[in-house]
Amino acid sequence: MTNSLRDQLLGLGFAPPPKPERKDARPAPRRDERAGGEQRRHPNPTPAVNRNPNARPQAKPGASRPNAGARPAPSGKPPRTREEIDLAKAYAIRAQREKEERIAAEAAKQEEARKRREARGRVAELVKGRALNVADAEIARHFPYGGKIKRIYVTADQLKALNAGELGVLQNEGRYVLVDAEVIAQVQAIFPAAIALQVDPNAPAGDDPYADPKYQVPDDLVW
């Protein structure tokens, strides 16, 4: 058989299969080349818009928050020494002690004032109905009291009794009251500061120059 199998098939009416098309032998463009081409086609690309209004902006990789891990700037004031600290503590302790002393002194003062008020009240109750002052007495009996010269008007008989220690003078509610020796003794136990005049009959006459009427201080003399 001289004809080949191909020739025989062609003679029988079989057509030869179509030839495949030739493909481009150039390699496909790389990713970066395609990106460059897209950038050239779009010179001003529009950034993507975050459609969520409540979304917080994303920080760039590697970016740090402001002042994160930053050390505080030095104040410039040198630290205090041990001696300065001890001195400051000593001053604070002394200030606290002085404050406590002032508070204690004020409390004692108020307590003393309270006791004086109570004592004066008791003296006032004791003197009620026992004053011996005479309204028309004309003899002024002077005596020192509270750093000043005071006086009380008495009769001649009252003056003798007062100088003999049988009567005495009390300061009560802003006035001077003449009372007998018994009241003076009771007031001595309650509030001695209220006794304005109490003559010791055994004392020398020179100790009380105002006992003698001839040494009376004139009424118009201002002390």
MDAnalysis code that builds the backbone (N, CA, C; Angstrom):
import MDAnalysis as mda
import numpy as np

u = mda.Universe.empty(669, n_residues=223, atom_resindex=np.repeat(np.arange(223), 3), trajectory=True)
u.add_TopologyAttr("name", ["N", "CA", "C"] * 223)
u.add_TopologyAttr("resid", np.arange(1, 224))
u.add_TopologyAttr("resname", ["MET", "THR", "ASN", "SER", "LEU", "ARG", "ASP", "GLN", "LEU", "LEU", "GLY", "LEU", "GLY", "PHE", "ALA", "PRO", "PRO", "PRO", "LYS", "PRO", "GLU", "ARG", "LYS", "ASP", "ALA", "ARG", "PRO", "ALA", "PRO", "ARG", "ARG", "ASP", "GLU", "ARG", "ALA", "GLY", "GLY", "GLU", "GLN", "ARG", "ARG", "HIS", "PRO", "ASN", "PRO", "THR", "PRO", "ALA", "VAL", "ASN", "ARG", "ASN", "PRO", "ASN", "ALA", "ARG", "PRO", "GLN", "ALA", "LYS", "PRO", "GLY", "ALA", "SER", "ARG", "PRO", "ASN", "ALA", "GLY", "ALA", "ARG", "PRO", "ALA", "PRO", "SER", "GLY", "LYS", "PRO", "PRO", "ARG", "THR", "ARG", "GLU", "GLU", "ILE", "ASP", "LEU", "ALA", "LYS", "ALA", "TYR", "ALA", "ILE", "ARG", "ALA", "GLN", "ARG", "GLU", "LYS", "GLU", "GLU", "ARG", "ILE", "ALA", "ALA", "GLU", "ALA", "ALA", "LYS", "GLN", "GLU", "GLU", "ALA", "ARG", "LYS", "ARG", "ARG", "GLU", "ALA", "ARG", "GLY", "ARG", "VAL", "ALA", "GLU", "LEU", "VAL", "LYS", "GLY", "ARG", "ALA", "LEU", "ASN", "VAL", "ALA", "ASP", "ALA", "GLU", "ILE", "ALA", "ARG", "HIS", "PHE", "PRO", "TYR", "GLY", "GLY", "LYS", "ILE", "LYS", "ARG", "ILE", "TYR", "VAL", "THR", "ALA", "ASP", "GLN", "LEU", "LYS", "ALA", "LEU", "ASN", "ALA", "GLY", "GLU", "LEU", "GLY", "VAL", "LEU", "GLN", "ASN", "GLU", "GLY", "ARG", "TYR", "VAL", "LEU", "VAL", "ASP", "ALA", "GLU", "VAL", "ILE", "ALA", "GLN", "VAL", "GLN", "ALA", "ILE", "PHE", "PRO", "ALA", "ALA", "ILE", "ALA", "LEU", "GLN", "VAL", "ASP", "PRO", "ASN", "ALA", "PRO", "ALA", "GLY", "ASP", "ASP", "PRO", "TYR", "ALA", "ASP", "PRO", "LYS", "TYR", "GLN", "VAL", "PRO", "ASP", "ASP", "LEU", "VAL", "TRP"])
u.atoms.positions = np.array([
    [0.882, -1.162, 0.000],
    [0.000, 0.000, 0.000],
    [0.909, 1.198, 0.000],
    [0.750, 1.985, -1.061],
    [1.657, 3.094, -1.203],
    [1.128, 4.337, -0.542],
    [-0.191, 4.456, -0.617],
    [-0.777, 5.653, 0.036],
    [-0.710, 5.469, 1.547],
    [-0.457, 6.581, 2.146],
    [-0.415, 6.532, 3.620],
    [-1.812, 6.520, 4.172],
    [-1.880, 6.254, 5.424],
    [-3.193, 6.235, 6.107],
    [-3.860, 7.587, 6.022],
    [-3.106, 8.609, 6.010],
    [-3.685, 9.952, 5.947],
    [-4.342, 10.170, 4.585],
    [-3.636, 9.729, 3.560],
    [-4.197, 9.909, 2.213],
    [-5.453, 9.106, 2.060],
    [-5.484, 7.889, 2.570],
    [-6.672, 7.050, 2.481],
    [-7.859, 7.694, 3.167],
    [-7.617, 8.297, 4.357],
    [-8.708, 8.940, 5.087],
    [-9.207, 10.156, 4.333],
    [-8.308, 10.919, 3.757],
    [-8.738, 12.064, 2.965],
    [-9.571, 11.617, 1.790],
    [-9.206, 10.431, 1.199],
    [-9.976, 9.923, 0.069],
    [-11.346, 9.490, 0.483],
    [-11.502, 9.041, 1.651],
    [-12.812, 8.618, 2.138],
    [-13.664, 9.794, 2.573],
    [-13.166, 10.991, 2.588],
    [-13.973, 12.184, 2.914],
    [-13.718, 12.774, 4.288],
    [-12.778, 12.221, 4.969],
    [-12.438, 12.795, 6.298],
    [-11.586, 14.029, 6.108],
    [-12.030, 15.144, 6.802],
    [-11.259, 16.386, 6.718],
    [-10.230, 16.393, 7.820],
    [-9.130, 16.976, 7.549],
    [-8.097, 17.030, 8.623],
    [-8.520, 17.973, 9.764],
    [-8.177, 17.681, 10.982],
    [-8.560, 18.555, 12.147],
    [-7.932, 19.924, 12.009],
    [-8.665, 20.958, 12.485],
    [-8.119, 22.334, 12.413],
    [-6.877, 22.478, 13.286],
    [-5.975, 23.322, 12.809],
    [-4.762, 23.570, 13.565],
    [-5.047, 24.486, 14.745],
    [-4.510, 24.239, 15.883],
    [-4.705, 25.152, 17.063],
    [-4.047, 26.496, 16.831],
    [-4.724, 27.536, 17.381],
    [-4.189, 28.887, 17.245],
    [-2.943, 29.058, 18.098],
    [-2.030, 29.873, 17.610],
    [-0.795, 30.141, 18.339],
    [-1.034, 31.182, 19.440],
    [-0.578, 30.886, 20.568],
    [-0.722, 31.820, 21.708],
    [0.469, 32.755, 21.770],
    [0.190, 33.985, 22.429],
    [1.264, 34.966, 22.564],
    [2.312, 34.430, 23.532],
    [3.526, 34.446, 23.095],
    [4.592, 33.878, 23.905],
    [5.066, 34.814, 25.005],
    [4.554, 36.111, 25.027],
    [5.025, 37.047, 26.060],
    [4.438, 36.675, 27.421],
    [5.202, 36.794, 28.461],
    [4.672, 36.460, 29.808],
    [3.645, 37.497, 30.287],
    [2.788, 37.052, 31.192],
    [1.752, 37.958, 31.733],
    [2.406, 39.054, 32.561],
    [1.847, 40.273, 32.489],
    [2.442, 41.379, 33.283],
    [2.379, 41.105, 34.772],
    [3.428, 41.564, 35.497],
    [3.447, 41.338, 36.946],
    [2.456, 42.260, 37.664],
    [2.267, 41.966, 38.967],
    [1.259, 42.693, 39.753],
    [1.607, 44.166, 39.896],
    [2.926, 44.402, 40.123],
    [3.317, 45.795, 40.303],
    [3.193, 46.570, 39.013],
    [3.400, 45.864, 37.823],
    [3.243, 46.543, 36.547],
    [1.788, 46.885, 36.303],
    [0.874, 45.939, 36.704],
    [-0.553, 46.236, 36.539],
    [-0.955, 47.393, 37.434],
    [-0.405, 47.427, 38.669],
    [-0.737, 48.536, 39.573],
    [-0.243, 49.845, 39.024],
    [0.957, 49.838, 38.438],
    [1.484, 51.053, 37.848],
    [0.644, 51.525, 36.692],
    [0.146, 50.550, 35.929],
    [-0.701, 50.942, 34.826],
    [-2.000, 51.545, 35.300],
    [-2.560, 50.961, 36.375],
    [-3.801, 51.525, 36.909],
    [-3.577, 52.915, 37.444],
    [-2.393, 53.162, 38.121],
    [-2.115, 54.489, 38.636],
    [-1.952, 55.471, 37.492],
    [-1.337, 55.018, 36.375],
    [-1.206, 55.916, 35.234],
    [-2.552, 56.234, 34.626],
    [-3.461, 55.214, 34.654],
    [-4.790, 55.479, 34.114],
    [-5.596, 56.373, 35.037],
    [-5.302, 56.307, 36.366],
    [-6.027, 57.114, 37.355],
    [-5.016, 57.935, 38.134],
    [-4.631, 59.132, 37.657],
    [-3.579, 59.914, 38.348],
    [-3.980, 60.413, 39.720],
    [-5.249, 60.650, 39.979],
    [-5.727, 61.157, 41.283],
    [-6.764, 60.210, 41.851],
    [-6.302, 59.092, 42.355],
    [-7.300, 58.122, 42.865],
    [-7.988, 58.677, 44.113],
    [-9.251, 58.428, 44.262],
    [-10.049, 58.889, 45.414],
    [-9.947, 57.869, 46.527],
    [-9.529, 58.298, 47.742],
    [-9.409, 57.313, 48.833],
    [-10.763, 56.761, 49.218],
    [-10.715, 55.591, 49.768],
    [-11.964, 54.955, 50.195],
    [-12.535, 55.687, 51.390],
    [-13.841, 55.857, 51.406],
    [-14.546, 56.578, 52.464],
    [-15.122, 55.588, 53.448],
    [-14.869, 55.833, 54.734],
    [-15.453, 54.983, 55.780],
    [-16.918, 55.345, 55.930],
    [-17.766, 54.414, 55.599],
    [-19.190, 54.704, 55.616],
    [-19.787, 54.613, 57.015],
    [-19.026, 54.173, 58.041],
    [-19.548, 54.084, 59.405],
    [-19.182, 55.370, 60.146],
    [-20.156, 56.260, 60.468],
    [-19.811, 57.545, 61.137],
    [-19.271, 57.353, 62.530],
    [-19.587, 56.233, 63.181],
    [-19.142, 56.005, 64.567],
    [-17.804, 55.280, 64.641],
    [-17.272, 54.924, 63.488],
    [-16.011, 54.180, 63.507],
    [-14.884, 55.111, 63.869],
    [-13.999, 54.662, 64.699],
    [-12.836, 55.439, 65.132],
    [-11.744, 55.323, 64.085],
    [-11.041, 56.399, 63.784],
    [-9.970, 56.323, 62.760],
    [-8.891, 55.350, 63.179],
    [-8.439, 54.623, 62.210],
    [-7.409, 53.631, 62.462],
    [-6.031, 54.300, 62.477],
    [-5.263, 53.990, 63.475],
    [-3.914, 54.549, 63.553],
    [-3.000, 53.844, 62.562],
    [-2.084, 54.583, 62.046],
    [-1.145, 53.999, 61.111],
    [-0.226, 53.029, 61.827],
    [0.156, 51.990, 61.119],
    [1.075, 51.021, 61.772],
    [2.359, 51.709, 62.186],
    [2.761, 51.434, 63.412],
    [4.017, 51.981, 63.910],
    [3.879, 53.343, 64.554],
    [2.668, 53.982, 64.393],
    [2.483, 55.306, 65.003],
    [2.147, 55.141, 66.473],
    [2.698, 55.945, 67.335],
    [2.470, 55.874, 68.783],
    [1.606, 57.032, 69.217],
    [0.834, 56.850, 70.327],
    [-0.014, 57.900, 70.864],
    [0.843, 59.016, 71.446],
    [0.317, 60.260, 71.436],
    [1.113, 61.380, 71.994],
    [1.341, 61.189, 73.482],
    [2.550, 61.485, 73.904],
    [2.941, 61.426, 75.313],
    [2.890, 60.020, 75.888],
    [2.790, 59.015, 75.015],
    [2.736, 57.645, 75.532],
    [4.105, 57.242, 76.034],
    [4.157, 56.923, 77.314],
    [5.407, 56.493, 77.911],
    [6.410, 57.602, 78.118],
    [5.942, 58.875, 77.946],
    [6.885, 59.983, 78.115],
    [7.126, 60.237, 79.591],
    [8.319, 60.535, 79.976],
    [8.664, 60.825, 81.363],
    [8.332, 62.277, 81.698],
    [7.808, 62.546, 82.910],
    [7.521, 63.933, 83.268],
    [8.784, 64.763, 83.318],
    [8.632, 65.998, 82.887],
    [9.788, 66.886, 82.875],
    [10.206, 67.210, 84.303],
    [11.471, 67.263, 84.567],
    [11.923, 67.586, 85.935],
    [11.507, 68.995, 86.317],
    [11.108, 69.182, 87.605],
    [10.639, 70.477, 88.087],
    [11.761, 71.489, 88.216],
    [12.962, 71.061, 88.266],
    [14.076, 71.980, 88.414],
    [14.421, 72.274, 89.859],
    [13.516, 71.886, 90.827],
    [13.783, 72.111, 92.243],
    [14.548, 70.930, 92.812],
    [15.685, 71.163, 93.414],
    [16.470, 70.032, 93.927],
    [15.755, 69.355, 95.083],
    [15.902, 68.056, 95.222],
    [15.252, 67.340, 96.333],
    [15.788, 67.810, 97.681],
    [14.903, 67.776, 98.695],
    [15.302, 68.227, 100.027],
    [16.233, 67.212, 100.679],
    [17.132, 67.738, 101.454],
    [18.063, 66.872, 102.163],
    [17.404, 66.302, 103.418],
    [18.064, 65.353, 104.014],
    [17.552, 64.730, 105.238],
    [17.437, 65.761, 106.360],
    [18.412, 66.659, 106.423],
    [18.386, 67.689, 107.462],
    [17.191, 68.629, 107.285],
    [16.904, 68.991, 106.041],
    [15.756, 69.867, 105.786],
    [14.450, 69.168, 106.130],
    [14.350, 67.890, 105.822],
    [13.134, 67.142, 106.143],
    [12.935, 67.064, 107.650],
    [14.000, 66.773, 108.397],
    [13.907, 66.704, 109.858],
    [13.533, 68.067, 110.442],
    [14.080, 69.127, 109.882],
    [13.759, 70.471, 110.372],
    [12.299, 70.802, 110.109],
    [11.782, 70.427, 108.940],
    [10.376, 70.680, 108.623],
    [9.461, 69.901, 109.570],
    [9.851, 68.667, 109.899],
    [9.057, 67.878, 110.846],
    [9.062, 68.520, 112.229],
    [10.220, 69.028, 112.640],
    [10.307, 69.683, 113.956],
    [9.420, 70.924, 114.009],
    [9.429, 71.715, 112.940],
    [8.569, 72.896, 112.885],
    [7.091, 72.498, 112.951],
    [6.738, 71.438, 112.236],
    [5.341, 70.990, 112.233],
    [4.912, 70.515, 113.617],
    [5.806, 69.788, 114.297],
    [5.487, 69.304, 115.641],
    [5.325, 70.474, 116.610],
    [6.227, 71.452, 116.509],
    [6.130, 72.615, 117.400],
    [4.862, 73.419, 117.127],
    [4.503, 73.585, 115.845],
    [3.283, 74.317, 115.509],
    [2.052, 73.597, 116.052],
    [2.047, 72.257, 115.945],
    [0.919, 71.492, 116.470],
    [0.836, 71.611, 117.987],
    [1.999, 71.589, 118.670],
    [2.007, 71.713, 120.125],
    [1.518, 73.093, 120.560],
    [1.967, 74.133, 119.859],
    [1.519, 75.481, 120.198],
    [0.015, 75.633, 119.971],
    [-0.482, 75.020, 118.927],
    [-1.923, 75.071, 118.663],
    [-2.702, 74.385, 119.780],
    [-2.229, 73.225, 120.212],
    [-2.900, 72.506, 121.300],
    [-2.846, 73.307, 122.602],
    [-1.707, 73.989, 122.847],
    [-1.596, 74.809, 124.055],
    [-2.563, 75.990, 124.019],
    [-2.713, 76.607, 122.839],
    [-3.664, 77.716, 122.721],
    [-5.091, 77.244, 122.946],
    [-5.400, 76.089, 122.397],
    [-6.753, 75.549, 122.574],
    [-7.012, 75.228, 124.046],
    [-6.003, 74.624, 124.702],
    [-6.156, 74.289, 126.113],
    [-6.286, 75.549, 126.967],
    [-5.492, 76.593, 126.651],
    [-5.570, 77.843, 127.415],
    [-6.923, 78.514, 127.237],
    [-7.435, 78.487, 126.013],
    [-8.751, 79.083, 125.770],
    [-9.853, 78.313, 126.497],
    [-9.720, 76.978, 126.501],
    [-10.714, 76.163, 127.206],
    [-10.662, 76.434, 128.710],
    [-9.438, 76.570, 129.265],
    [-9.314, 76.868, 130.698],
    [-9.876, 78.251, 131.016],
    [-9.657, 79.199, 130.115],
    [-10.185, 80.551, 130.325],
    [-11.713, 80.544, 130.337],
    [-12.286, 79.832, 129.414],
    [-13.753, 79.751, 129.365],
    [-14.304, 79.035, 130.597],
    [-13.593, 78.004, 131.044],
    [-14.041, 77.289, 132.232],
    [-13.964, 78.185, 133.466],
    [-12.891, 78.983, 133.566],
    [-12.767, 79.905, 134.689],
    [-13.871, 80.959, 134.657],
    [-14.179, 81.462, 133.475],
    [-15.259, 82.443, 133.360],
    [-16.601, 81.835, 133.762],
    [-16.806, 80.575, 133.412],
    [-18.055, 79.915, 133.795],
    [-18.163, 79.782, 135.324],
    [-17.048, 79.400, 135.943],
    [-17.054, 79.256, 137.393],
    [-17.294, 80.598, 138.088],
    [-16.713, 81.661, 137.526],
    [-16.908, 82.989, 138.123],
    [-18.377, 83.416, 138.008],
    [-18.977, 83.130, 136.879],
    [-20.403, 83.480, 136.727],
    [-21.264, 82.727, 137.729],
    [-20.981, 81.442, 137.889],
    [-21.751, 80.652, 138.850],
    [-21.545, 81.173, 140.276],
    [-20.280, 81.504, 140.611],
    [-19.997, 81.992, 141.962],
    [-20.676, 83.338, 142.219],
    [-20.630, 84.222, 141.244],
    [-21.297, 85.519, 141.415],
    [-22.800, 85.338, 141.582],
    [-23.351, 84.348, 140.870],
    [-24.779, 84.081, 141.037],
    [-25.112, 83.614, 142.450],
    [-24.248, 82.792, 143.013],
    [-24.474, 82.332, 144.382],
    [-24.341, 83.476, 145.386],
    [-23.376, 84.376, 145.132],
    [-23.218, 85.540, 146.013],
    [-24.462, 86.420, 145.952],
    [-24.982, 86.619, 144.760],
    [-26.175, 87.448, 144.614],
    [-27.359, 86.848, 145.382],
    [-27.477, 85.519, 145.347],
    [-28.560, 84.887, 146.103],
    [-28.334, 85.037, 147.607],
    [-27.071, 84.984, 148.027],
    [-26.766, 85.089, 149.455],
    [-27.032, 86.496, 149.999],
    [-26.787, 87.508, 149.192],
    [-26.898, 88.896, 149.654],
    [-28.351, 89.380, 149.663],
    [-29.224, 88.702, 148.953],
    [-30.606, 89.175, 148.871],
    [-31.220, 89.350, 150.275],
    [-31.726, 90.560, 150.533],
    [-32.372, 90.853, 151.812],
    [-31.424, 91.070, 152.970],
    [-30.122, 91.092, 152.726],
    [-29.157, 91.225, 153.823],
    [-28.248, 92.451, 153.668],
    [-28.545, 93.287, 152.691],
    [-27.760, 94.512, 152.506],
    [-28.104, 95.525, 153.600],
    [-27.088, 96.242, 154.099],
    [-27.257, 97.202, 155.201],
    [-27.054, 98.649, 154.743],
    [-27.055, 98.893, 153.448],
    [-26.847, 100.244, 152.935],
    [-27.988, 101.157, 153.389],
    [-27.622, 102.392, 153.788],
    [-28.599, 103.407, 154.197],
    [-28.655, 104.463, 153.106],
    [-29.860, 104.766, 152.646],
    [-30.011, 105.667, 151.505],
    [-29.502, 107.070, 151.791],
    [-29.713, 107.595, 153.033],
    [-29.322, 108.973, 153.351],
    [-28.000, 109.055, 154.107],
    [-27.173, 107.999, 154.016],
    [-25.852, 108.042, 154.677],
    [-24.984, 109.084, 153.990],
    [-24.189, 109.809, 154.806],
    [-23.423, 110.942, 154.277],
    [-21.914, 110.764, 154.396],
    [-21.451, 109.773, 155.144],
    [-20.011, 109.600, 155.328],
    [-19.484, 108.656, 154.244],
    [-18.484, 109.151, 153.500],
    [-17.891, 108.346, 152.435],
    [-16.709, 107.563, 152.988],
    [-16.822, 106.284, 152.893],
    [-15.713, 105.412, 153.319],
    [-14.992, 104.930, 152.065],
    [-13.739, 105.359, 151.877],
    [-12.962, 104.993, 150.690],
    [-12.144, 103.733, 150.957],
    [-11.875, 103.019, 149.903],
    [-11.083, 101.774, 150.009],
    [-10.547, 101.427, 148.620],
    [-9.382, 100.816, 148.571],
    [-8.818, 100.393, 147.279],
    [-9.435, 99.055, 146.855],
    [-9.784, 98.988, 145.557],
    [-10.360, 97.735, 145.047],
    [-10.194, 97.715, 143.524],
    [-9.630, 96.642, 143.050],
    [-9.447, 96.503, 141.602],
    [-8.467, 97.498, 141.025],
    [-7.497, 97.934, 141.832],
    [-6.516, 98.887, 141.340],
    [-7.003, 100.317, 141.340],
    [-8.172, 100.575, 141.887],
    [-8.710, 101.937, 141.943],
    [-9.252, 102.213, 143.347],
    [-9.492, 103.498, 143.650],
    [-10.061, 103.895, 144.930],
    [-11.575, 103.973, 144.779],
    [-12.275, 103.169, 145.544],
    [-13.736, 103.134, 145.526],
    [-14.275, 103.728, 146.826],
    [-15.586, 103.940, 146.919],
    [-16.187, 104.476, 148.146],
    [-17.599, 103.938, 148.311],
    [-18.024, 103.947, 149.575],
    [-19.384, 103.582, 149.945],
    [-19.840, 104.536, 151.033],
    [-21.057, 104.969, 151.006],
    [-21.572, 105.908, 151.997],
    [-22.187, 105.123, 153.152],
    [-21.756, 105.508, 154.384],
    [-22.208, 104.837, 155.606],
    [-22.581, 105.893, 156.651],
    [-23.206, 105.427, 157.693],
    [-23.484, 106.293, 158.844],
    [-22.289, 106.266, 159.777],
    [-22.331, 107.101, 160.837],
    [-21.221, 107.146, 161.799],
    [-21.076, 105.807, 162.501],
    [-22.194, 105.206, 162.922],
    [-22.119, 103.910, 163.591],
    [-21.617, 102.829, 162.635],
    [-22.074, 102.861, 161.397],
    [-21.606, 101.870, 160.424],
    [-20.118, 102.028, 160.144],
    [-19.619, 103.269, 160.164],
    [-18.200, 103.485, 159.937],
    [-17.371, 102.838, 161.037],
    [-17.806, 103.004, 162.298],
    [-17.085, 102.383, 163.406],
    [-17.115, 100.865, 163.282],
    [-18.282, 100.311, 162.982],
    [-18.405, 98.859, 162.853],
    [-17.584, 98.347, 161.669],
    [-17.538, 99.116, 160.575],
    [-16.765, 98.711, 159.401],
    [-15.274, 98.697, 159.716],
    [-14.799, 99.731, 160.440],
    [-13.374, 99.778, 160.790],
    [-13.010, 98.743, 161.841],
    [-13.987, 98.284, 162.619],
    [-13.730, 97.259, 163.631],
    [-13.816, 95.848, 163.050],
    [-14.160, 95.706, 161.783],
    [-14.263, 94.395, 161.155],
    [-15.576, 93.717, 161.369],
    [-16.564, 94.457, 161.958],
    [-17.868, 93.861, 162.197],
    [-18.735, 93.900, 160.937],
    [-18.422, 94.783, 160.028],
    [-19.115, 94.869, 158.737],
    [-18.082, 94.758, 157.614],
    [-18.589, 94.554, 156.452],
    [-17.709, 94.465, 155.279],
    [-18.451, 94.956, 154.043],
    [-17.711, 95.086, 152.949],
    [-18.285, 95.572, 151.680],
    [-18.058, 94.520, 150.600],
    [-19.132, 94.260, 149.873],
    [-19.075, 93.320, 148.754],
    [-19.403, 94.046, 147.447],
    [-18.833, 93.548, 146.369],
    [-19.247, 94.004, 145.042],
    [-20.264, 93.005, 144.512],
    [-21.453, 93.483, 144.271],
    [-22.519, 92.598, 143.834],
    [-23.336, 93.284, 142.753],
    [-23.320, 92.676, 141.563],
    [-24.107, 93.158, 140.431],
    [-23.853, 94.637, 140.137],
    [-22.579, 95.031, 140.178],
    [-22.199, 96.378, 139.790],
    [-22.324, 97.437, 140.864],
    [-22.652, 97.065, 142.073],
    [-22.740, 98.034, 143.169],
    [-22.064, 97.466, 144.413],
    [-21.766, 98.382, 145.357],
    [-21.089, 97.986, 146.598],
    [-22.119, 97.894, 147.711],
    [-22.100, 96.720, 148.359],
    [-23.125, 96.408, 149.355],
    [-22.455, 96.255, 150.718],
    [-23.048, 96.878, 151.715],
    [-22.574, 96.768, 153.096],
    [-23.286, 95.604, 153.765],
    [-22.523, 94.651, 154.279],
    [-23.097, 93.461, 154.910],
    [-22.359, 93.190, 156.221],
    [-22.917, 92.284, 157.012],
    [-22.268, 91.958, 158.282],
    [-21.164, 90.937, 158.071],
    [-20.402, 90.654, 159.141],
    [-19.232, 89.777, 159.074],
    [-19.615, 88.343, 158.722],
    [-20.829, 87.910, 159.107],
    [-21.257, 86.543, 158.802],
    [-21.378, 86.334, 157.288],
    [-21.978, 87.306, 156.620],
    [-22.102, 87.202, 155.150],
    [-20.721, 87.243, 154.504],
    [-19.838, 88.095, 155.061],
    [-18.482, 88.168, 154.520],
    [-17.798, 86.806, 154.606],
    [-17.976, 86.108, 155.724],
    [-17.345, 84.799, 155.898],
    [-17.893, 83.785, 154.898],
    [-19.188, 83.827, 154.619],
    [-19.783, 82.895, 153.646],
    [-19.306, 83.192, 152.218],
    [-19.210, 84.479, 151.928],
    [-18.724, 84.850, 150.592],
    [-17.260, 84.472, 150.445],
    [-16.512, 84.523, 151.525],
    [-15.097, 84.140, 151.484],
    [-14.947, 82.698, 151.014],
    [-15.881, 81.850, 151.384],
    [-15.824, 80.451, 150.975],
    [-16.350, 80.228, 149.559],
    [-17.190, 81.151, 149.072],
    [-17.795, 80.979, 147.744],
    [-16.988, 81.670, 146.654],
    [-16.742, 82.976, 146.854],
    [-16.085, 83.780, 145.820],
    [-15.356, 84.940, 146.483],
    [-14.125, 84.731, 146.943],
    [-13.404, 85.777, 147.682],
    [-13.191, 87.053, 146.878],
    [-13.167, 86.951, 145.546],
    [-12.913, 88.142, 144.737],
    [-14.028, 89.165, 144.855],
    [-15.201, 88.753, 145.349],
    [-16.320, 89.687, 145.486],
    [-16.185, 90.561, 146.730],
    [-15.264, 90.225, 147.652],
    [-15.086, 91.015, 148.869],
    [-14.252, 92.250, 148.536],
    [-14.889, 93.413, 148.629],
    [-14.199, 94.670, 148.300],
    [-13.489, 95.261, 149.513],
    [-14.049, 95.084, 150.711],
    [-13.430, 95.656, 151.908],
    [-13.751, 94.780, 153.107],
    [-12.713, 94.345, 153.775],
    [-12.835, 93.598, 155.021],
    [-11.665, 94.014, 155.906],
    [-11.971, 94.756, 156.951],
    [-10.929, 95.320, 157.810],
    [-10.544, 94.302, 158.873],
    [-9.239, 94.165, 159.049],
    [-8.728, 93.330, 160.123],
    [-8.542, 94.229, 161.346],
    [-9.338, 94.047, 162.391],
    [-9.230, 94.945, 163.556],
    [-7.879, 94.863, 164.247],
    [-7.141, 93.796, 164.072],
    [-5.845, 93.646, 164.726],
    [-4.693, 94.202, 163.895],
    [-4.988, 94.663, 162.695],
    [-3.920, 95.195, 161.853],
    [-3.555, 96.598, 162.293],
    [-2.303, 97.028, 162.106],
    [-1.903, 98.402, 162.463],
    [-2.752, 99.427, 161.721],
    [-2.943, 100.568, 162.370],
    [-3.788, 101.610, 161.789],
    [-3.207, 102.132, 160.483],
    [-1.900, 102.093, 160.338],
    [-1.282, 102.622, 159.123],
    [-1.555, 101.789, 157.896],
    [-2.014, 100.529, 158.069],
    [-2.289, 99.673, 156.909],
    [-3.519, 100.134, 156.137],
    [-4.426, 100.893, 156.794],
    [-5.638, 101.371, 156.129],
    [-5.770, 102.865, 156.381],
    [-5.137, 103.700, 155.585],
    [-5.176, 105.142, 155.844],
    [-6.560, 105.735, 155.671],
    [-7.466, 105.042, 155.026],
    [-8.796, 105.601, 154.788],
    [-9.767, 105.300, 155.933],
    [-9.278, 104.600, 156.969],
    [-10.170, 104.291, 158.091],
    [-10.485, 105.526, 158.916],
    [-9.540, 106.478, 159.005],
    [-9.748, 107.710, 159.780],
    [-10.518, 108.712, 158.917],
    [-11.632, 109.221, 159.378],
    [-12.420, 110.167, 158.574],
    [-11.650, 111.412, 158.176],
    [-10.648, 111.833, 158.945],
    [-9.923, 113.045, 158.594],
    [-9.056, 112.856, 157.349],
    [-8.870, 111.590, 156.959],
    [-8.115, 111.308, 155.734],
    [-9.031, 110.934, 154.568],
    [-10.279, 111.379, 154.644],
    [-11.211, 111.054, 153.579],
    [-10.793, 111.729, 152.278],
    [-10.997, 111.050, 151.168],
    [-10.706, 111.603, 149.851],
    [-11.884, 112.488, 149.454],
    [-11.635, 113.727, 149.027],
    [-12.745, 114.593, 148.572],
    [-13.594, 113.920, 147.509],
    [-14.893, 114.210, 147.574],
    [-15.804, 113.565, 146.615],
    [-15.565, 114.009, 145.172],
    [-15.051, 115.234, 145.014],
    [-14.847, 115.745, 143.655],
    [-13.512, 115.333, 143.060],
    [-12.730, 114.495, 143.784],
    [-11.437, 114.058, 143.287],
    [-11.650, 112.861, 142.347],
    [-11.131, 112.989, 141.146],
    [-11.276, 111.917, 140.136],
    [-10.035, 111.042, 140.165],
    [-10.214, 109.715, 140.310],
    [-9.098, 108.769, 140.356],
    [-9.075, 107.965, 139.050],
])
